[in-house]
Amino acid sequence: MSFHPQAQPQFLPPAATPPRRSAGLVFAVVGISVAGLVGLLVLAYLAVALGMSSLVVGSVLALVPLAIVLLAVRWVDRWEPEPRWALWFAFLWGAAVSVAIALIVDLGVQIAVAVTTPGGASDEVVQSVVQAPIVEETAKGVGVLLVYLFSRSHFDGPVDGLVYAATVAAGFAFTENVLYFGVALAEGGTEELGATFVVRGLFSPFAHVLFTACTGLALGIAANRGGGARVGGWFLGGLVLAIGLHALWNGSLVFADAVALYVTVQVPIFVAAIIVTVLLRRQEVRVTRLRLGEYQAAGWFDAGEVEGLSTPAGRRAALAWAKAQRPPRTAAVRSFIADSTRLAFTRNAIATGRADVRRLEDERVLLERVTAARRAIMG
């Protein structure tokens, strides 16, 4: 990648809009604070329900599948990284708010059964195959929907929806695993704990991700098509599919040969999800090359920069070059890559008629940041 001062731009928004307070930032502060508070309440509940020793052991073991999922999410999110505050909100929503909703609904069902059928107990099969998929996927899906509504500048398409959905699901699965591992240790000892860890932590760490990904991808498609009134329909369609996959998974553990269904159904679904993710990432690369090519024609980038920014190999070469400089210029190059990529997706929204005045302002700000990063790279 080469870095050269560029000519003045040949196109810009006709007029700069006044600085605005980001609704996303306000949402981040409020959302993370509320989710964090709910997280403390969920933690207190787990400590009482499991005991401190089981809680600690369960939490440590739950970090293993969590790390596996988050590494995969990071790989998916590397091309156009989402803002950290949005990812933190998504994770806390899944780990705290979604879990709290599921617990409250479950408690309400138990109370209703106790009132209507004295001495009776709720049907565990119905809980597993009907109640859990509906309640859990709805709770997780609402978290993804909130990110979509309050962070539209960072929610450009299916990959973004997948990243946010997977992060919400990772948080939910983490807390759920803590509960399952803690109960297994308290009731069955280390042998049952080991079996539960193998099933949940090693064989199915992506189960919740696959379910909620349906909702995230649907919202991403809606964003890619301009949003509008049809967003609700896309959201409900994705949610129904997520609930269906979740019910199929839980039902396999109750009604069918779980191992056979895992191999014949769940593994193919997982493989298909990987293929879809790879194809979506390639689409991101194509969008980056196309839109930065338009800026090249306008004088903002040269051909070497567009080539370097539009390929993984080019980005690696640029970062290697930055590390070799004295002093290193890694931070400036990372900023140049990140802002240029977001600029490409902002231009894509504008060019495809999906932008409002905020996108025009974002474009102007990003062009200024790209220019400043280039100056820093040049020393």
VOFIRO-281578 format. One record per residue (C-alpha): chain; x, y, z. Coordinates in Angstrom, 2 decimals, padded with zeros to 5 digits, always signed. Layout:
pavex/east/north/up
A/X/Y/Z
...
// end
This chain:
pavex/east/north/up
A/+000.00/+000.00/+000.00
A/+001.34/+003.44/-000.89
A/+000.50/+006.64/+000.91
A/+000.45/+009.98/-000.89
A/-001.19/+013.36/-000.32
A/-004.34/+013.54/-002.37
A/-005.94/+016.31/-004.35
A/-008.90/+018.19/-003.02
A/-012.13/+016.17/-003.29
A/-014.18/+016.40/-006.44
A/-017.43/+015.54/-004.66
A/-018.77/+016.17/-001.19
A/-022.18/+016.54/+000.40
A/-023.53/+019.92/-000.71
A/-023.38/+021.34/+002.79
A/-022.13/+020.18/+006.14
A/-024.81/+019.50/+008.70
A/-024.39/+020.85/+012.22
A/-022.62/+018.61/+014.74
A/-025.12/+016.23/+016.32
A/-025.21/+014.31/+019.55
A/-025.00/+010.65/+018.64
A/-028.15/+008.78/+019.60
A/-025.98/+005.68/+019.56
A/-023.71/+007.09/+022.27
A/-026.64/+007.95/+024.53
A/-028.11/+004.53/+023.91
A/-024.74/+002.94/+024.73
A/-024.41/+004.70/+028.08
A/-027.99/+003.99/+029.14
A/-028.13/+000.49/+027.69
A/-024.82/-000.71/+029.10
A/-025.64/+000.78/+032.51
A/-029.05/-000.90/+032.68
A/-027.73/-004.21/+031.35
A/-024.86/-004.08/+033.82
A/-027.25/-003.53/+036.72
A/-029.40/-006.45/+035.58
A/-026.21/-008.48/+035.30
A/-025.44/-007.88/+038.96
A/-028.91/-009.11/+039.91
A/-028.47/-012.23/+037.77
A/-025.08/-012.84/+039.38
A/-026.63/-012.56/+042.84
A/-029.33/-015.05/+041.83
A/-026.73/-017.53/+040.56
A/-024.68/-017.17/+043.72
A/-027.72/-017.99/+045.87
A/-028.98/-020.77/+043.62
A/-025.64/-022.53/+043.04
A/-023.42/-021.56/+045.94
A/-020.16/-019.70/+045.50
A/-017.96/-022.73/+044.82
A/-020.23/-024.11/+042.08
A/-020.64/-020.60/+040.65
A/-016.87/-020.10/+040.39
A/-016.25/-023.52/+038.81
A/-019.15/-023.06/+036.39
A/-017.95/-019.59/+035.41
A/-014.40/-020.76/+034.71
A/-015.57/-023.65/+032.55
A/-018.09/-021.43/+030.74
A/-015.21/-019.23/+029.59
A/-014.01/-022.02/+027.27
A/-017.02/-022.10/+024.88
A/-017.31/-018.32/+025.25
A/-013.74/-017.87/+024.02
A/-014.38/-020.20/+021.07
A/-017.46/-018.23/+020.00
A/-015.91/-014.79/+020.50
A/-012.84/-015.74/+018.47
A/-015.15/-016.78/+015.64
A/-017.11/-013.53/+015.97
A/-013.88/-011.55/+015.83
A/-012.89/-013.33/+012.63
A/-016.24/-012.50/+011.04
A/-016.02/-008.88/+012.23
A/-012.43/-008.18/+011.17
A/-013.13/-006.57/+007.81
A/-015.40/-003.81/+009.09
A/-015.25/-003.94/+012.91
A/-018.31/-002.87/+014.85
A/-017.93/-000.26/+017.61
A/-016.92/-001.69/+020.95
A/-019.77/-000.05/+022.83
A/-022.32/-001.75/+020.58
A/-020.65/-005.14/+021.06
A/-020.51/-004.65/+024.83
A/-024.20/-003.79/+024.90
A/-024.99/-006.85/+022.77
A/-023.00/-009.14/+025.04
A/-024.47/-007.72/+028.27
A/-027.97/-007.89/+026.85
A/-027.50/-011.57/+026.12
A/-025.68/-012.43/+029.34
A/-027.94/-010.43/+031.67
A/-031.19/-009.03/+030.28
A/-032.12/-012.02/+028.10
A/-031.37/-014.42/+030.94
A/-033.36/-012.31/+033.39
A/-036.35/-012.30/+031.03
A/-036.16/-016.08/+030.64
A/-035.94/-016.57/+034.42
A/-038.85/-014.22/+035.11
A/-041.07/-015.89/+032.52
A/-040.18/-019.33/+033.88
A/-041.03/-018.20/+037.41
A/-044.33/-016.77/+036.17
A/-045.22/-020.04/+034.46
A/-044.44/-022.01/+037.62
A/-046.58/-019.67/+039.72
A/-049.44/-019.93/+037.21
A/-049.25/-023.74/+037.27
A/-049.16/-023.77/+041.05
A/-052.25/-021.54/+041.23
A/-054.28/-023.33/+038.57
A/-053.15/-026.87/+039.42
A/-052.35/-027.13/+043.14
A/-049.67/-029.73/+043.72
A/-048.97/-029.98/+039.98
A/-045.77/-029.19/+038.12
A/-045.07/-027.56/+034.78
A/-044.50/-029.92/+031.84
A/-040.73/-030.13/+031.27
A/-041.18/-031.15/+027.64
A/-043.34/-028.10/+026.93
A/-040.83/-025.94/+028.76
A/-037.95/-027.27/+026.69
A/-039.53/-027.48/+023.24
A/-042.02/-024.59/+023.34
A/-041.43/-022.14/+026.16
A/-037.63/-021.93/+026.05
A/-037.29/-021.38/+022.27
A/-040.02/-018.72/+022.17
A/-038.95/-016.80/+025.27
A/-035.18/-017.04/+024.81
A/-035.10/-016.24/+021.10
A/-037.50/-013.34/+021.54
A/-035.42/-011.93/+024.39
A/-032.18/-012.25/+022.42
A/-033.77/-010.98/+019.22
A/-035.01/-007.81/+020.92
A/-031.41/-007.05/+021.86
A/-030.30/-007.28/+018.21
A/-033.29/-005.16/+017.19
A/-032.31/-002.44/+019.68
A/-028.81/-002.28/+018.22
A/-030.37/-001.97/+014.77
A/-032.68/+000.85/+015.86
A/-030.11/+002.89/+017.77
A/-026.94/+002.19/+015.79
A/-028.08/+002.40/+012.18
A/-024.78/+003.94/+011.06
A/-023.02/+000.73/+012.13
A/-025.67/-001.73/+010.96
A/-025.09/-001.93/+007.21
A/-026.00/-005.47/+006.23
A/-026.15/-009.20/+006.98
A/-022.60/-009.47/+008.33
A/-023.30/-006.78/+010.92
A/-026.53/-008.54/+011.87
A/-024.65/-011.80/+012.22
A/-021.98/-010.22/+014.42
A/-024.46/-008.58/+016.79
A/-026.67/-011.68/+016.96
A/-023.70/-013.93/+017.66
A/-022.49/-011.58/+020.40
A/-025.91/-011.52/+022.07
A/-026.09/-015.31/+021.80
A/-022.57/-015.71/+023.19
A/-023.55/-013.72/+026.27
A/-026.72/-015.73/+026.80
A/-024.93/-019.06/+026.32
A/-022.22/-018.00/+028.79
A/-024.67/-017.37/+031.63
A/-026.72/-020.43/+030.74
A/-023.57/-022.57/+030.77
A/-022.62/-021.20/+034.18
A/-026.01/-022.34/+035.44
A/-025.86/-025.77/+033.79
A/-022.28/-026.44/+034.88
A/-022.98/-025.28/+038.42
A/-026.09/-027.47/+038.73
A/-024.23/-030.46/+037.28
A/-021.45/-030.08/+039.84
A/-023.81/-029.53/+042.77
A/-026.14/-032.42/+041.93
A/-023.95/-034.99/+040.18
A/-020.38/-034.21/+041.09
A/-017.40/-034.02/+038.76
A/-018.52/-036.91/+036.54
A/-021.79/-035.25/+035.56
A/-020.01/-031.92/+035.27
A/-017.53/-033.43/+032.80
A/-020.29/-034.91/+030.65
A/-022.23/-031.63/+030.64
A/-019.11/-029.69/+029.72
A/-018.35/-031.97/+026.77
A/-021.90/-031.71/+025.40
A/-022.43/-027.99/+025.91
A/-018.91/-026.61/+025.89
A/-017.22/-028.65/+023.17
A/-019.87/-030.22/+020.93
A/-022.39/-027.37/+020.79
A/-020.77/-024.01/+021.66
A/-022.38/-022.43/+018.58
A/-025.93/-023.69/+019.16
A/-027.34/-020.39/+020.44
A/-025.33/-018.49/+017.83
A/-026.97/-020.48/+015.02
A/-030.44/-019.83/+016.41
A/-030.12/-016.10/+016.97
A/-028.14/-015.64/+013.75
A/-031.43/-016.10/+011.88
A/-032.80/-012.95/+013.51
A/-029.58/-011.02/+012.98
A/-029.29/-011.98/+009.32
A/-032.91/-011.01/+008.71
A/-032.35/-007.57/+010.23
A/-029.15/-007.25/+008.21
A/-031.07/-007.96/+005.01
A/-033.64/-005.36/+006.05
A/-030.84/-002.83/+006.61
A/-029.36/-003.69/+003.22
A/-032.72/-002.97/+001.61
A/-033.13/+000.40/+003.22
A/-035.04/-000.49/+006.37
A/-038.38/+001.26/+006.56
A/-041.71/-000.23/+007.47
A/-040.70/-003.71/+006.32
A/-038.14/-004.10/+009.09
A/-040.79/-005.53/+011.41
A/-041.65/-008.22/+008.90
A/-038.03/-009.21/+008.40
A/-037.49/-009.27/+012.16
A/-040.51/-011.51/+012.76
A/-039.51/-013.82/+009.91
A/-036.00/-014.24/+011.28
A/-037.35/-014.69/+014.79
A/-039.73/-017.45/+013.71
A/-036.86/-019.29/+012.01
A/-034.69/-018.87/+015.11
A/-037.45/-020.26/+017.33
A/-037.93/-023.18/+014.94
A/-034.25/-024.13/+014.95
A/-034.11/-023.81/+018.73
A/-037.21/-026.01/+019.13
A/-035.71/-028.58/+016.74
A/-032.51/-028.67/+018.77
A/-034.28/-029.04/+022.11
A/-036.76/-031.50/+020.66
A/-033.95/-033.74/+019.45
A/-032.86/-034.16/+023.03
A/-036.37/-035.21/+024.06
A/-037.99/-037.08/+021.19
A/-035.22/-038.34/+018.91
A/-031.76/-039.85/+018.79
A/-029.82/-036.73/+019.71
A/-026.50/-037.98/+018.27
A/-028.05/-039.04/+014.94
A/-029.95/-035.77/+014.60
A/-026.83/-033.81/+015.54
A/-024.83/-035.47/+012.74
A/-027.53/-035.45/+010.06
A/-029.17/-032.08/+010.75
A/-027.21/-029.81/+013.06
A/-023.78/-030.39/+011.50
A/-025.04/-029.63/+007.95
A/-026.75/-026.48/+009.24
A/-023.50/-025.42/+010.89
A/-021.52/-026.09/+007.70
A/-024.09/-024.11/+005.68
A/-023.76/-021.23/+008.15
A/-019.98/-021.22/+007.66
A/-020.37/-021.13/+003.87
A/-022.89/-018.27/+004.08
A/-020.56/-016.33/+006.38
A/-017.59/-016.73/+004.02
A/-019.69/-015.58/+001.06
A/-020.94/-012.56/+003.00
A/-017.39/-011.59/+003.91
A/-016.38/-011.79/+000.25
A/-019.25/-009.47/-000.56
A/-017.85/-006.98/+001.95
A/-014.52/-007.10/+000.13
A/-016.23/-006.43/-003.20
A/-018.18/-003.47/-001.78
A/-014.98/-001.99/-000.36
A/-013.16/-002.20/-003.69
A/-016.11/-000.80/-005.65
A/-016.82/+002.20/-003.43
A/-013.20/+003.13/-002.74
A/-012.71/+003.00/-006.50
A/-015.25/+005.80/-006.75
A/-013.26/+007.86/-004.25
A/-010.11/+007.09/-006.25
A/-011.77/+008.56/-009.33
A/-012.65/+011.65/-007.27
A/-009.06/+012.09/-006.09
A/-009.28/+010.87/-002.51
A/-007.24/+007.67/-002.92
A/-004.65/+006.40/-005.36
A/-004.75/+003.00/-007.05
A/-002.19/+001.47/-004.65
A/-004.22/+002.47/-001.62
A/-007.45/+001.07/-003.04
A/-005.72/-002.20/-003.89
A/-004.16/-002.46/-000.45
A/-007.39/-001.60/+001.37
A/-009.48/-004.01/-000.69
A/-007.61/-007.25/-000.03
A/-006.65/-009.07/+003.19
A/-003.12/-009.52/+001.84
A/-002.84/-005.79/+001.14
A/-003.94/-004.91/+004.65
A/-001.46/-007.35/+006.17
A/+001.31/-005.86/+004.06
A/+000.37/-002.34/+005.17
A/+000.42/-003.33/+008.85
A/+003.75/-005.12/+008.41
A/+005.16/-001.97/+006.80
A/+003.80/+000.16/+009.67
A/+005.42/-002.08/+012.30
A/+008.78/-001.86/+010.54
A/+008.87/+001.96/+010.66
A/+010.74/+003.83/+013.35
A/+008.76/+004.91/+015.23
A/+006.05/+002.38/+014.34
A/+002.97/+003.77/+012.62
A/+000.67/+000.86/+013.35
A/-002.04/+002.90/+015.07
A/-002.26/+005.35/+012.17
A/-002.44/+002.55/+009.60
A/-005.12/+000.72/+011.58
A/-007.12/+003.94/+011.76
A/-006.64/+004.51/+008.03
A/-007.88/+000.99/+007.23
A/-010.86/+001.13/+009.61
A/-012.04/+004.59/+008.55
A/-011.56/+003.84/+004.85
A/-013.61/+000.65/+005.17
A/-016.42/+002.37/+007.02
A/-016.25/+005.14/+004.43
A/-016.78/+002.56/+001.67
A/-019.88/+001.18/+003.38
A/-021.20/+004.67/+004.07
A/-020.81/+005.50/+000.38
A/-022.53/+002.23/-000.49
A/-025.55/+003.23/+001.61
A/-025.63/+006.63/-000.10
A/-025.20/+005.20/-003.60
A/-027.95/+002.62/-003.12
A/-030.46/+005.15/-001.78
A/-030.42/+003.92/+001.82
A/-028.91/+007.02/+003.40
A/-030.27/+010.01/+005.27
A/-028.58/+013.28/+006.17
A/-026.67/+011.55/+008.97
A/-024.87/+009.35/+006.46
A/-023.79/+012.44/+004.53
A/-022.35/+013.88/+007.72
A/-020.66/+010.56/+008.49
A/-019.08/+010.61/+005.04
A/-017.65/+014.08/+005.52
A/-016.24/+013.19/+008.95
A/-014.72/+009.97/+007.68
A/-013.09/+011.72/+004.73
A/-011.49/+014.15/+007.17
A/-010.31/+011.28/+009.39
A/-008.85/+009.37/+006.45
A/-006.93/+012.49/+005.41
A/-005.64/+013.01/+008.96
A/-004.60/+009.34/+009.22
A/-002.71/+009.60/+005.94
A/-000.81/+012.62/+007.24
A/+000.09/+010.72/+010.42
A/+001.31/+007.77/+008.35
A/+003.50/+010.06/+006.29
A/+005.01/+011.40/+009.51
// end
